[in-house]
């Protein structure tokens, strides 16, 4: 049985963590499946947005402690599962990603949340960083500060205690909190609304967003010329303006003129 389910529908890739008996905690097998899927999402022009969720009673309980080696480990071995990563940014996926979470988002599962673009949480979701309970440092501690205030991040890392979906919403980690039964419906509606807009523009905007962190203005202008100018000049941009004039929805090709 596959530990990650994958399907494409109307330009939306649905990715489902599928090891409910272990609360979708990831081991090497699941990580390798995710690696192939993220590469597919990155390279398939028919995929415009992705929705990630978890099967069963919890979204993801982090790394599978039972599968971890005991004793000495190198830094490379400690970074999730060897050189393999579960999150999409490691595979340069610059397409919008929605993560729909429920019940538990623990430890390494934060990689899915902080490396996605939009997090929608069910009302029963609990977020936690319990690594210190098994004497593991929080490997992505430097990234947590981008999403949580210092005091809250420190409380979560050092105590291992959980916070509610409402508190995560107030801190800005998730953009919506919805009833459990409406979680995937809400995520799908969000994905469809993204698909109504120019895919090439969205992909370029995401890449500019991540490239622009910490760079100087001259470098930003270089990135802008590399990523934005081809989109501005492509056929989809001409189509979008014509559709606006004709008061209809654009017909996207998601193809740069240089690819034709």
C-alpha positions in Angstrom: 0.0 0.0 0.0 1.3 3.4 -0.9 2.1 5.7 2.0 1.2 8.8 -0.1 -1.8 9.0 -2.4 -1.7 11.2 -5.4 -4.2 12.3 -8.0 -4.8 15.3 -10.4 -8.1 16.8 -11.1 -8.8 20.1 -12.9 -5.2 21.3 -12.6 -5.2 20.5 -8.9 -2.8 17.9 -7.4 -4.2 16.2 -4.3 -1.5 14.7 -2.1 -2.6 12.6 0.9 -0.3 11.2 3.6 -1.6 7.6 3.9 -0.2 5.8 7.0 -3.1 6.4 9.4 -2.1 3.6 11.8 1.1 5.6 12.6 -0.8 9.0 12.4 1.0 9.6 9.1 4.4 10.0 10.8 7.0 9.9 8.1 9.8 7.3 7.6 12.2 6.7 4.7 9.5 5.0 2.6 7.0 7.8 2.9 9.8 10.4 2.3 11.0 8.8 -0.9 7.4 8.7 -2.2 7.0 12.4 -1.4 10.3 13.1 -3.2 8.9 11.7 -6.4 5.6 13.5 -6.0 7.1 16.9 -5.3 9.2 16.5 -8.4 6.1 15.6 -10.4 4.3 18.6 -9.1 7.3 20.8 -10.0 7.6 19.5 -13.5 4.1 18.8 -14.7 2.7 21.9 -16.5 -0.8 20.5 -16.1 -0.5 21.0 -12.3 -1.2 24.6 -11.3 -1.7 24.2 -7.5 -1.4 21.4 -4.9 -3.4 20.4 -1.9 -1.7 18.4 0.9 -3.7 16.6 3.6 -3.6 13.5 5.8 -5.7 10.4 6.0 -7.2 9.1 9.2 -7.4 10.7 12.7 -4.4 13.1 12.4 -2.6 15.1 9.7 0.9 14.1 10.7 2.7 13.3 14.0 6.2 14.2 12.6 9.0 11.8 12.1 8.4 8.2 13.0 10.4 7.7 16.2 10.2 3.9 16.0 12.1 4.0 12.7 14.9 6.3 14.0 18.3 4.9 14.6 19.5 4.8 18.2 23.0 6.0 19.1 25.3 8.2 17.1 24.1 10.0 14.0 25.7 12.5 11.7 24.1 15.9 10.9 23.1 14.6 7.5 21.3 11.6 9.0 19.5 13.9 11.5 18.0 16.2 8.9 14.7 14.4 8.6 15.6 11.2 6.7 19.2 11.4 5.5 19.6 13.6 2.5 15.9 13.3 1.7 13.4 16.0 2.7 9.7 15.9 3.1 9.0 19.5 2.3 8.4 20.9 -1.2 10.9 23.7 -1.1 13.8 21.2 -1.1 12.6 20.2 -4.6 12.1 23.8 -5.8 8.4 23.5 -6.1 7.4 27.1 -6.9 3.7 26.5 -7.4 1.0 27.4 -4.8 0.6 24.7 -2.2 -2.3 24.5 0.3 -2.0 22.3 3.3 -5.2 21.2 5.1 -4.4 20.0 8.6 -6.4 18.3 11.3 -6.0 16.9 14.9 -2.2 16.8 15.2 0.6 18.7 13.5 3.7 17.7 15.4 7.5 18.1 15.1 8.7 17.5 11.6 5.2 18.0 10.3 5.8 21.7 10.6 8.0 21.3 7.5 4.8 20.7 5.5 3.1 23.8 7.0 6.0 26.3 6.8 7.0 25.2 3.3 3.4 25.4 2.0 1.8 28.7 1.1 -1.6 28.6 2.7 -2.5 26.6 5.8 -6.2 25.7 6.5 -6.8 24.0 9.9 -9.7 22.2 11.3 -11.0 23.4 14.7 -9.7 20.3 16.5 -6.0 20.8 15.3 -3.2 20.9 17.9 0.2 22.2 16.8 3.3 21.1 18.8 7.1 20.8 18.8 7.7 17.9 21.2 11.2 17.0 19.9 12.9 17.8 23.2 10.8 15.1 24.9 13.0 12.5 23.0 16.1 14.8 23.4 16.0 15.9 19.8 16.7 19.6 18.9 14.1 21.3 16.7 16.0 21.0 13.4 14.2 23.9 11.7 14.2 26.2 14.7 15.5 29.1 12.5 12.4 28.9 10.3 9.9 29.0 13.2 10.8 32.6 13.9 9.4 33.6 10.6 5.9 32.4 11.6 5.7 32.7 15.4 6.7 35.5 17.8 9.8 34.7 19.8 8.0 34.0 23.1 5.5 31.6 21.5 8.2 29.8 19.5 10.3 29.4 22.6 7.4 28.1 24.7 6.6 25.5 22.1 10.2 24.3 21.6 11.3 24.2 25.2 8.1 22.9 26.9 6.9 20.6 24.1 3.4 21.7 24.9 0.8 22.1 22.1 -1.2 25.1 21.0 -4.7 25.2 19.6 -5.7 26.0 16.0 -7.2 29.3 17.2 -3.9 30.3 18.8 -2.0 29.3 15.6 -4.5 31.4 13.6 -3.9 34.4 15.9 -0.1 34.0 15.5 -0.5 33.9 11.7 0.5 30.2 11.1 -2.8 29.4 9.4 -5.1 31.6 7.5 -8.4 29.8 8.2 -9.9 27.6 10.9 -12.9 25.6 9.8 -15.1 22.7 11.1 -13.4 19.3 10.5 -16.1 18.2 8.0 -15.5 21.3 5.8 -11.7 21.1 5.7 -11.1 19.5 2.3 -14.1 21.4 0.8 -12.5 24.7 2.0 -9.1 23.7 0.6 -10.5 22.7 -2.7 -12.5 25.9 -3.0 -9.2 27.8 -2.3 -7.3 25.8 -4.9 -10.0 26.4 -7.5 -9.9 30.2 -6.9 -6.2 30.1 -7.4 -6.7 28.2 -10.7 -8.9 31.1 -12.0 -5.8 33.3 -12.1 -2.7 33.2 -14.3 -0.6 30.1 -13.4 2.6 31.6 -14.8 2.1 34.8 -12.8 1.5 32.8 -9.6 4.6 30.7 -10.1 6.8 33.7 -10.8 5.3 35.5 -7.8 6.1 32.6 -5.5 9.7 32.4 -6.8 10.2 36.1 -6.4 8.8 35.9 -2.8 11.3 33.2 -1.8 14.3 34.6 -3.7 13.7 38.1 -2.4 14.2 37.2 1.3 17.4 38.9 2.4 18.7 40.0 -1.0 19.7 43.6 -1.9 17.7 45.7 -4.3 19.9 45.2 -7.4 19.7 41.4 -7.0 15.9 41.8 -6.7 15.8 43.7 -10.0 17.8 41.0 -11.7 15.3 38.4 -10.4 12.4 40.5 -11.5 13.8 40.7 -15.0 14.5 37.0 -15.1 11.1 35.8 -13.7 8.5 38.6 -14.3 9.4 39.9 -17.8 8.8 36.6 -19.7 5.4 36.3 -18.0 4.4 39.9 -18.7 5.3 39.3 -22.4 3.7 35.8 -22.9 0.5 34.9 -24.7 -1.4 34.3 -21.4 -0.9 38.0 -20.5 -2.3 39.1 -23.9 -5.2 36.7 -23.4 -5.9 38.0 -19.9 -6.2 41.6 -21.1 -8.5 40.6 -24.0 -10.7 38.5 -21.6 -10.9 41.5 -19.3 -12.1 43.7 -22.2 -14.6 41.1 -23.3 -15.8 40.5 -19.7 -15.1 36.7 -19.8 -12.8 34.3 -18.0 -9.2 33.9 -19.5 -8.3 30.7 -21.1 -4.9 29.9 -19.6 -2.2 27.9 -21.4 0.4 28.1 -18.6 3.1 28.1 -21.3 5.9 30.7 -21.7 6.4 31.7 -25.3 10.0 30.4 -25.0 8.6 26.9 -24.4 6.5 26.8 -27.6 
